[in-house]
Amino acid sequence: MEPVESLERIAFLLERQGAVTYRVQAFRKASEVIGGLSPDEVRKRAANGSLARLKGLGPKTVHVVEEALSGEVPGYLARLTEEAGGPLVEGEQGQRLRRALRGDCHLHSDWSDGGSPVEAMATTARDLGHNWCVLTDHSPRLTVARGLSPERLRAQLSLVAEVNERLAPFRLLTGIECDILDNGELDQEPELLAELDVVVASVHSKLRMESAPMTRRLLAAVANPLVDVLGHCTGRQITGKLRPESQFDAAEVFAACAAHRTAVEINCRPDRFDPPRRLLRQALDAGTLFAIDTDAHAPGQLDWQIYGCARAEECGVPAERVITTWTARQLTTWTETGRTPRR
């Protein structure tokens, strides 16, 4: 492996493992620094011991570069591959659905609270076998996540067009993860939301609202014709800083999702796994569509989709009810017109 490839692979595996951000960023920064030098300069610096003088490199990343230059698989990478490079689920769990997937409707970049540039996220999705993915950075009210103002979102649309020119035939679709406000309205200009390919709507505030007002809040959102996917519907956190499920009338909400062609997200993040299985089965019985999404905030997290596939298969979700198995054209036709693909 070349040095840059080794550093990037380490960062990917750390993200896939759920490592803390600062560990990942050390390798991504080192990759950026080494990638900005000519191969000859990298070799010269390795030979004369001056790699460590470069800003952005430390002892561990320098050692990875030196081992890669010598023709070895860096020891750090070998250990990490053994520890974190294997299958995320056992046996064939979720594999049938994973093979059917063509994209991912929910991911974040460094424009909001993600850790990597837009193109890095799109390139990784492509390299994992996807034909498309949807960029869904946060909306403005979520200031802790650097939510996008209308002006910043419009600027991002221009960037998406540029990325698509470079990555074609892979397609990066425009989107947003839009906050559902307390009254069920959406946290972005309706005219701007109408320009996007996909709108994921999620609750990020007042998650312990009483059941009746939370139900009204969700019903208003999923009935909005601008909303395509209901994101992580219970808002629960099952690892780290724990958070209980939001309370709402699931039967009423899922019936509204089915009636208004709003897909229910199967969120693949290991700290969420939202909705829980009992609600996933209830949504299936209600006739909803589903989006198996990673909610990735880093490239390595895009590989978490298998978790959602395994849960969906376990609960009996058929591939034809999963919008992330559709082509980009089928998906955007559905978001624009409500027409589902013919089978």
C-alpha positions in Angstrom: 0.0 0.0 0.0 1.1 3.5 -0.7 1.4 5.9 2.3 -1.8 7.9 1.5 -3.8 4.7 0.9 -2.5 3.2 4.2 -3.4 6.3 6.2 -6.9 6.6 4.6 -7.6 2.9 5.2 -6.7 3.3 8.9 -9.0 6.3 9.2 -11.8 4.4 7.5 -11.5 1.4 9.8 -11.3 3.6 12.9 -14.5 5.3 11.8 -16.2 2.0 11.1 -15.2 0.9 14.6 -16.7 4.1 16.1 -13.4 5.5 17.3 -13.2 9.0 18.9 -12.9 11.8 16.3 -9.4 13.0 17.3 -7.9 9.6 16.6 -9.4 9.5 13.1 -8.5 13.1 12.3 -4.8 12.4 13.0 -4.7 10.0 10.2 -6.9 11.9 7.8 -4.8 15.1 8.4 -1.6 13.1 7.8 -3.1 11.7 4.6 -3.9 15.2 3.4 -0.3 16.4 4.2 1.4 13.5 2.5 -1.0 13.6 -0.5 0.1 17.2 -1.0 3.7 16.3 -1.5 5.4 14.6 -4.5 6.4 11.0 -4.0 10.0 11.9 -4.4 9.8 14.5 -1.6 8.0 12.0 0.7 10.8 9.5 0.1 13.5 12.1 0.7 12.0 13.2 3.9 11.6 9.7 5.1 15.3 9.0 4.3 16.6 12.1 6.1 14.2 11.8 9.1 12.3 15.1 8.4 8.8 13.7 8.1 8.1 14.5 11.7 8.8 18.2 11.1 5.8 18.4 8.9 2.8 20.0 10.6 0.0 17.4 10.8 2.2 14.4 11.3 3.1 12.7 14.6 5.1 9.6 15.6 2.4 7.1 14.7 1.5 8.6 11.3 5.2 9.0 10.5 5.8 5.3 11.3 2.9 4.3 9.1 4.3 6.3 6.2 7.8 4.8 6.7 6.6 1.3 6.8 4.4 1.8 3.7 7.4 3.2 1.8 9.5 0.2 2.7 6.9 -2.1 1.0 5.4 -3.4 4.3 1.8 -3.4 5.4 2.1 -0.9 8.3 1.8 -2.7 11.6 -0.9 -0.3 12.9 -3.0 -1.1 9.8 -2.4 -4.9 10.1 -3.5 -4.8 13.8 -6.5 -2.7 13.0 -7.6 -4.8 10.1 -7.5 -7.9 12.3 -9.4 -6.1 15.0 -12.0 -4.1 13.0 -11.8 -5.1 9.4 -14.0 -8.2 9.6 -17.7 -8.6 9.0 -19.9 -6.3 11.2 -22.7 -9.0 11.5 -22.5 -12.8 11.7 -23.0 -15.0 8.7 -25.5 -14.0 6.1 -27.5 -11.6 8.3 -28.7 -8.7 6.2 -26.6 -9.7 3.2 -29.5 -10.2 0.8 -30.9 -6.7 1.4 -27.4 -5.2 1.4 -26.8 -6.6 -2.1 -30.0 -5.0 -3.2 -29.2 -1.5 -1.9 -28.2 1.2 -4.4 -27.8 4.2 -2.1 -28.1 5.9 1.2 -30.6 8.7 2.0 -28.9 10.2 5.1 -25.3 11.3 5.5 -23.5 14.4 6.8 -20.4 16.3 5.7 -18.1 18.9 7.3 -20.6 21.5 6.2 -22.5 20.7 9.3 -21.4 18.2 12.0 -19.7 15.6 9.8 -16.0 15.2 9.9 -15.1 15.0 6.2 -15.6 17.0 2.9 -18.6 16.3 0.7 -16.6 14.7 -2.0 -14.9 12.3 0.4 -18.3 11.1 1.6 -19.6 10.7 -1.9 -16.4 8.9 -3.1 -16.6 6.4 -0.2 -20.2 5.7 -0.9 -19.3 5.0 -4.5 -16.4 2.8 -3.5 -18.7 0.8 -1.2 -20.8 -0.1 -4.2 -23.5 2.6 -4.2 -24.8 4.2 -7.4 -26.0 7.3 -5.5 -26.3 8.9 -2.0 -28.1 11.9 -0.6 -26.2 14.7 1.2 -28.4 15.6 4.2 -26.6 18.2 6.4 -28.6 19.8 9.2 -31.0 22.7 9.0 -30.3 26.1 10.6 -31.9 25.7 14.0 -29.5 23.0 15.0 -26.7 25.4 15.7 -24.7 22.9 17.8 -24.4 20.9 14.5 -23.6 24.0 12.4 -26.9 23.7 10.6 -27.1 25.3 7.1 -28.7 28.6 6.6 -30.6 29.1 3.4 -27.6 30.9 2.0 -25.2 28.1 2.9 -27.5 25.4 1.6 -27.7 27.2 -1.8 -23.9 27.4 -1.9 -23.8 23.6 -1.1 -26.1 22.9 -4.1 -23.5 24.4 -6.4 -20.8 22.2 -4.8 -23.0 19.1 -5.3 -23.2 19.9 -9.0 -19.4 20.2 -9.2 -18.9 16.9 -7.4 -21.4 15.2 -9.7 -19.3 16.3 -12.7 -16.2 14.7 -11.3 -17.8 11.5 -10.0 -20.3 10.7 -12.8 -21.9 8.2 -13.4 -22.2 8.1 -9.6 -24.8 10.7 -8.5 -24.8 12.8 -5.3 -28.4 13.9 -4.7 -29.3 17.1 -2.9 -31.0 16.9 0.4 -31.2 18.0 4.0 -32.0 16.6 7.4 -34.6 19.2 8.4 -35.6 19.8 12.0 -39.2 19.2 12.8 -40.2 22.2 14.9 -42.4 22.0 18.0 -45.5 22.6 16.0 -44.6 20.1 13.2 -43.4 22.8 10.7 -40.0 22.4 9.0 -36.9 24.4 9.8 -36.1 25.7 6.3 -37.6 27.8 3.5 -40.3 25.8 1.8 -39.3 27.1 -1.6 -35.7 25.9 -1.0 -36.9 22.5 0.3 -38.9 22.0 -2.9 -35.6 22.3 -4.9 -34.0 19.4 -3.1 -34.1 15.8 -4.3 -34.8 14.3 -0.8 -35.9 15.8 2.5 -35.3 13.8 5.7 -37.3 15.3 8.6 -36.2 14.5 12.2 -36.9 15.7 15.7 -33.9 16.9 17.6 -35.4 19.0 20.4 -37.9 18.5 23.2 -37.6 14.8 22.7 -39.5 14.2 26.0 -42.6 16.1 24.9 -45.8 14.5 26.1 -47.2 11.8 23.8 -50.2 13.7 22.4 -48.3 16.8 21.3 -45.4 14.7 20.0 -47.9 12.7 17.9 -49.4 15.9 16.5 -45.9 17.2 15.8 -44.9 14.1 13.8 -48.3 13.8 12.0 -47.9 17.4 10.7 -44.4 16.6 9.5 -45.1 13.4 7.7 -48.2 14.8 6.1 -46.1 17.7 4.6 -45.7 17.0 0.9 -42.1 18.3 1.1 -41.1 15.5 3.5 -39.8 12.2 2.0 -38.3 10.3 5.0 -39.0 10.4 8.7 -35.6 10.2 10.4 -34.8 8.2 13.5 -38.4 8.4 14.7 -38.0 7.7 18.5 -34.8 9.8 18.9 -33.4 7.1 21.3 -29.7 6.7 22.2 -28.8 3.2 23.3 -25.1 3.6 23.9 -22.9 6.4 25.3 -25.1 9.1 26.7 -28.4 7.2 26.9 -31.7 8.7 25.9 -35.1 7.0 26.1 -37.5 6.8 23.2 -39.8 9.7 22.5 -43.4 8.8 23.2 -46.1 9.1 20.4 -49.0 7.1 19.0 -47.0 4.9 16.6 -50.0 3.4 15.0 -51.3 6.8 14.0 -47.9 8.1 12.9 -47.1 5.1 10.8 -50.5 5.0 9.2 -49.9 8.7 8.2 -46.5 7.8 6.8 -48.2 5.1 4.6 -50.9 7.5 3.5 -48.6 10.4 2.7 -45.8 8.3 1.0 -43.3 9.2 3.7 -40.7 6.5 4.2 -39.8 5.4 7.8 -36.0 5.4 8.3 -34.2 2.4 9.6 -31.3 4.2 11.1 -28.2 2.0 11.1 -26.1 3.9 13.7 -25.1 1.5 16.5 -25.9 4.2 19.1 -29.5 4.5 17.7 -30.8 1.4 15.9 -34.0 3.4 15.5 -36.8 2.3 15.3 -36.6 -0.6 17.8 -37.8 -3.9 16.4 -41.3 -3.7 17.8 -41.9 -0.4 16.0 -40.2 -1.5 12.9 -42.7 -4.4 12.7 -45.6 -2.1 13.4 -44.5 0.2 10.6 -44.2 -2.8 8.3 -47.8 -3.9 9.2 -49.0 -0.3 8.6 -47.8 -0.5 5.0 -45.0 2.1 5.1 -42.0 2.3 2.8 -38.5 2.3 4.5 -35.1 3.9 3.9 -32.1 2.0 5.3 -29.8 4.8 6.1 -26.4 5.1 7.9 -26.8 8.7 9.2 -23.0 8.6 8.6 -20.9 11.5 9.9 -17.6 10.1 8.6 -16.7 7.9 5.6 -16.1 4.7 7.6 -19.6 5.0 9.1 -21.1 4.5 5.6 -20.3 0.8 6.0 -22.7 0.6 8.9 -25.6 0.0 6.5 -25.4 -3.8 7.1 -26.7 -3.3 10.6 -30.0 -1.8 9.3 -30.2 -4.5 6.6 -29.9 -7.2 9.3 -32.6 -5.7 11.4 -34.9 -5.2 8.4 -34.5 -8.8 7.3 -35.1 -10.0 10.8 -38.4 -8.1 10.9 -39.5 -9.3 7.5 -39.1 -6.1 5.5 -39.1 -7.0 1.8 -36.7 -5.3 -0.6 -39.5 -3.8 -2.7 -40.5 -1.7 0.3 -37.0 -0.2 0.7 -36.5 3.0 -1.2 -32.7 2.7 -0.9 -32.9 -0.3 -3.3 -34.2 2.0 -6.1 -32.2 3.7 -8.8 -31.6 7.5 -8.4 -34.1 8.1 -11.1 -36.8 5.9 -9.5 -36.1 7.7 -6.2 -36.4 11.2 -7.5 -39.5 10.3 -9.5 -41.0 9.1 -6.3 -40.1 12.2 -4.3 -41.4 14.4 -7.1 -44.6 12.5 -8.0 -45.2 9.8 -5.4 -45.0 7.1 -8.1 -43.3 4.0 -6.9 -41.3 1.8 -9.3 -43.1 -1.0 -11.2 -42.0 -4.5 -10.2 
